[in-house]
Every structure is written in structure tokens, then in C-alpha cells.
Amino acid sequence: MKIALLISTYNWPKALELVLKSAADQSSIPDEILIADDGSTEETAAVIEKFRQENLPLIHTWQEDRGFHKSAVLNKAVAKSSSDYIIQIDGDCVLHKDFMKDHLAMVRENVFLYGSRVNITAGALEEVMEKELYSFSFFSGLIKKRTRNIRIPAFRDTYRESNVFSSKVRGCNLSYWRKDFIEVNGYDEDMEGWGREDSEFVIRLLNKGIKGKRLRYGGIIYHLYHPENSRERLAENEKIQKLSIQRKIVRCKNGVEKYLK
């Protein structure tokens, strides 16, 4: 089984550098690292090239900056992948050293996995970036929601699969089979701007019969504080999501298929 780590990013090269450092230090290294770049400047490209020179298996997918079009660039990145299984994070989330290992331990057919995140406090951001920290103890004063920072593999494996949508689903800690992604036509590119793009994709997986399983006591990530994105398109995106629920839509119309060879 070939594994890809999918990282979305936009114009925060220092954060991406820290994320890639944590990816390089994983106990299970992915076969591909897919960078889904929603229009960043050359500074981000330079960071990616630096890590490519250090033999990380990076595939950089860039699109023109036309505002928040995360759905499109995720589709383009997955279309380029030759991996069987995708583990998805955001470019502001650094990885516990066993993050990949924990996801892979729970891979099952007809199941997607979703985890949560430990938040790095706003006041700690400068120190974390300056010292390039990507490992935090349970008692660290730099984090909050610290119970999410407990890794116990025996507890990790106890959560059951479910066909009910969970409000705990986050696109920053999500994994799925690439074939399932293709069959629901990936992310819906009618969803522009921040909000609901990840949950709507997951709802279509559930509509297809793919069950969700929560990843807790494992699959730990640390979210770097930043101001919230604009929510001006949230209402429109919520309408699309509501239709997917009401009509039990499995396959969106404006998705990944146009990028597939």
C-alpha cells in the first residue's frame, strides 16, 4: 500500500517549514508528500525546494491566487498522486512523531478516519516558531486542550465505525482511500471561500456508505495559532452542504474528474 501525506498551504512559509520538519521526523515516512498550494509566493516554493533537496518525496501543486480555492487545489494534488491512501492535514499543523503510524494502524476498507488537534496558544506562537518546536509534552505550557495530547495505542483502537456524521470532523486531520475520493469526485469546487468544504466532502463519503471512525489517543497534531479566515462565503457553502444531506448526494458535479488522465 502506497501512502501520501496531503498538506494544504497558503502564504505561511515559516509554518510550512515547521510542518515539513515534523513530517521528515515521522516514525513512518510517507511515500509521497503532496503540497496543495493555493497561490503562495516564491518564498513558499523555496521552502519546498529546500526539503526536496533533503530527499523528502515532495510533489508541489500550485494554482494562481484567486482567493480561497482550497477545494480546487486539493483535487489537483490528489489527481497527481499515485498513492492508495491519503492522510490529509493543513499547513498550520505540526505532527506528533507517530502521527502517520497511528493513522496507518487503523486503516480499513470502506472507512475514513478523523482526528482532532491540540491548539498551540497565541502567546506561544513566537517561541514555537523561533525555536522550531514540534514536540510537546502533556504538561507543556505552550498548548491547550492537552487531553488531546495523550497517546495510548490500546485506547486508540477502541472507537467504533459509524455511518453518522460527526461534528468533530476536521479536514486538518483526515484520512481516506484515494479510490473513495475519486468515486465521490473529490472536493466540490463550487464551494469557494472558507467553510464546510471538508464536512461536505465527508458527508458524500457517508452517503456512499463509507463509515467514519474517530482517531483519538493517537494521530496527534498541533495547530499553530492564526487569525480566523473570512467567512463571507460560509452561508453559500452551507447551502451546498445542506443539499448534499437532503438529497443524499454521493458525487458532486464540479470535482476532481477533470484533472484525471
C-alpha positions in Angstrom: 0.0 0.0 0.0 1.4 3.4 -1.0 0.7 6.3 1.3 0.5 10.1 0.7 0.6 12.9 3.2 -1.5 15.8 1.7 -0.8 19.3 3.1 -2.8 22.4 2.1 -0.9 25.7 2.3 -1.2 29.4 1.5 1.5 32.0 2.1 2.8 31.0 5.5 6.2 29.5 4.6 7.6 29.5 8.2 4.7 27.4 9.3 5.1 25.0 6.3 8.8 24.7 7.1 8.0 23.5 10.6 5.3 21.1 9.3 7.8 19.6 6.9 10.4 19.2 9.6 7.8 17.3 11.6 7.0 15.2 8.6 10.6 14.3 8.0 10.9 13.1 11.6 7.9 10.7 11.4 8.3 7.1 12.6 6.6 6.1 9.4 7.6 8.2 6.4 5.0 8.6 3.6 5.8 7.6 0.0 4.6 11.0 -1.2 4.1 14.4 0.4 1.6 16.3 -1.7 1.7 20.1 -1.2 -1.6 21.7 -2.3 -0.6 25.3 -2.7 -3.5 27.8 -3.1 -1.4 30.5 -4.8 1.5 31.2 -2.4 4.5 33.3 -3.4 8.1 32.2 -4.3 9.0 32.1 -0.6 6.9 29.0 -0.2 8.3 27.4 -3.3 11.8 28.0 -1.8 10.9 26.2 1.4 9.6 23.2 -0.6 12.7 23.1 -2.8 14.9 23.1 0.3 13.2 20.0 1.6 13.2 18.4 -1.8 17.0 18.7 -1.7 16.9 16.8 1.6 15.2 13.9 -0.2 11.7 14.3 1.1 9.3 12.9 -1.6 7.5 16.2 -2.4 5.0 16.9 -5.1 4.2 20.6 -5.3 0.8 21.5 -6.9 0.4 25.3 -7.3 -2.5 27.3 -8.6 -3.0 31.0 -9.2 -4.1 33.1 -6.2 -7.7 33.9 -6.9 -8.8 34.0 -3.2 -9.7 30.9 -1.1 -10.0 28.0 -3.6 -8.8 25.2 -1.3 -11.2 22.6 -2.9 -9.7 23.0 -6.3 -6.0 22.7 -5.3 -6.8 19.6 -3.1 -8.4 18.0 -6.1 -5.4 18.8 -8.3 -2.9 17.5 -5.7 -4.8 14.2 -5.3 -5.1 13.8 -9.0 -1.3 13.9 -9.3 -0.9 11.2 -6.6 -0.1 7.6 -7.3 -0.8 6.6 -3.7 -3.5 4.3 -2.5 -4.3 6.0 0.8 -4.3 9.8 1.6 -3.6 11.3 5.0 -4.7 15.0 5.0 -3.6 17.9 7.1 -3.3 21.7 6.9 -0.1 23.6 6.5 -0.5 25.1 10.0 -0.5 21.7 11.8 2.8 20.1 13.0 2.8 16.4 13.6 3.5 14.2 16.6 6.3 11.8 15.5 3.8 8.9 15.4 1.0 10.7 13.6 1.4 8.7 10.4 1.9 5.5 12.2 -1.4 6.0 14.2 -3.4 6.6 11.0 -1.9 3.6 9.3 -2.6 1.3 12.2 -6.3 1.9 11.8 -6.7 1.8 8.0 -9.7 -0.4 7.0 -11.6 -0.8 3.7 -14.8 1.3 3.4 -13.7 3.5 6.3 -12.3 7.1 6.7 -10.6 8.3 9.8 -10.8 11.7 11.5 -8.9 13.1 14.4 -8.7 16.4 16.4 -5.9 18.8 17.1 -4.1 20.2 20.1 -4.0 24.0 20.0 -0.8 26.0 20.4 -1.7 29.2 22.3 -1.5 32.6 20.7 1.1 33.7 23.2 3.3 30.7 22.5 3.4 31.1 18.7 6.5 33.3 18.6 8.5 30.9 20.8 7.4 27.8 18.9 8.4 29.4 15.6 11.7 30.8 16.8 12.8 27.5 18.4 11.2 25.4 15.7 9.3 23.2 18.2 7.2 20.3 17.0 7.2 18.1 20.1 5.2 19.0 23.2 4.7 17.1 26.5 1.3 16.8 28.2 2.4 19.4 30.7 3.7 21.9 28.2 2.5 25.5 28.9 2.6 26.2 25.2 -0.6 24.2 24.4 -4.2 23.9 25.4 -6.8 21.2 25.1 -4.0 19.0 26.4 -6.1 15.8 26.9 -5.9 15.6 23.1 -2.1 15.2 23.6 -2.4 11.8 25.2 -1.2 8.9 23.0 -2.3 5.4 24.2 -2.5 2.9 21.3 -4.6 0.4 23.3 -7.3 3.1 23.7 -6.8 4.5 20.2 -8.2 1.3 18.7 -11.4 1.1 20.7 -13.6 3.6 18.8 -16.2 2.1 16.5 -17.0 2.9 12.9 -20.2 4.9 12.3 -22.4 6.0 9.4 -23.5 9.1 11.3 -21.7 12.5 10.6 -19.7 13.8 13.5 -19.2 17.5 14.2 -15.7 16.6 15.3 -14.6 16.0 11.7 -11.8 18.3 10.6 -10.0 18.5 7.3 -6.7 19.1 9.1 -6.7 15.6 10.5 -8.5 13.3 8.0 -7.6 10.1 6.0 -9.3 8.1 3.3 -8.7 5.8 0.4 -7.9 7.6 -2.9 -10.3 5.4 -4.7 -13.2 6.6 -2.5 -12.1 10.2 -3.0 -12.3 9.6 -6.8 -15.7 7.9 -6.6 -17.3 10.8 -4.9 -15.5 13.2 -7.3 -13.3 14.7 -4.5 -14.0 18.1 -3.2 -16.8 20.3 -4.6 -15.2 23.2 -6.3 -18.5 25.2 -6.2 -17.5 25.7 -2.6 -15.3 28.8 -2.6 -14.1 30.7 0.4 -13.6 29.2 3.9 -16.1 26.9 5.5 -17.8 23.5 5.1 -15.7 22.2 2.2 -14.3 19.4 4.3 -17.5 18.4 6.1 -19.5 18.4 2.8 -16.9 16.0 1.3 -17.2 13.7 4.3 -21.0 13.8 4.1 -20.7 12.5 0.5 -18.4 9.7 1.7 -21.0 8.7 4.3 -23.8 8.9 1.6 -21.7 6.4 -0.4 -21.6 4.0 2.5 -18.1 4.8 3.7 -18.1 4.8 7.5 -16.2 7.2 9.7 -14.0 6.2 12.6 -12.7 8.7 15.2 -9.0 8.7 15.8 -8.3 9.6 19.5 -5.4 8.8 21.8 -3.3 8.8 18.6 -2.9 10.7 15.3 -1.9 13.9 17.3 -1.3 17.2 15.6 -0.5 20.7 17.0 -2.3 23.6 15.4 -0.4 26.9 15.1 -2.5 29.9 16.2 -3.5 32.4 13.5 -6.4 34.8 12.9 -9.6 33.3 11.5 -10.3 33.3 7.8 -13.0 35.4 6.2 -16.4 33.7 6.4 -18.1 35.8 3.8 -18.9 32.7 1.7 -20.0 30.5 4.6 -23.7 30.8 4.0 -23.4 29.8 0.3 -21.3 26.8 1.2 -23.7 25.7 3.9 -26.5 25.7 1.3 -24.4 23.2 -0.8 -23.8 21.1 2.2 -27.5 21.1 3.1 -28.4 19.8 -0.4 -25.8 17.0 -0.1 -27.5 15.9 3.2 -31.1 16.3 1.9 -30.6 14.6 -1.5 -28.1 12.1 -0.2 -25.7 13.2 -2.9 -22.7 11.0 -3.4 -20.9 12.5 -6.4 -20.5 16.3 -6.8 -20.6 17.7 -10.4 -17.6 20.1 -10.2 -14.8 17.9 -8.7 -11.6 16.1 -9.4 -12.5 14.2 -12.5 -11.4 16.9 -14.9 -7.8 16.6 -13.6 -7.6 12.8 -14.0 -5.8 11.4 -17.0 
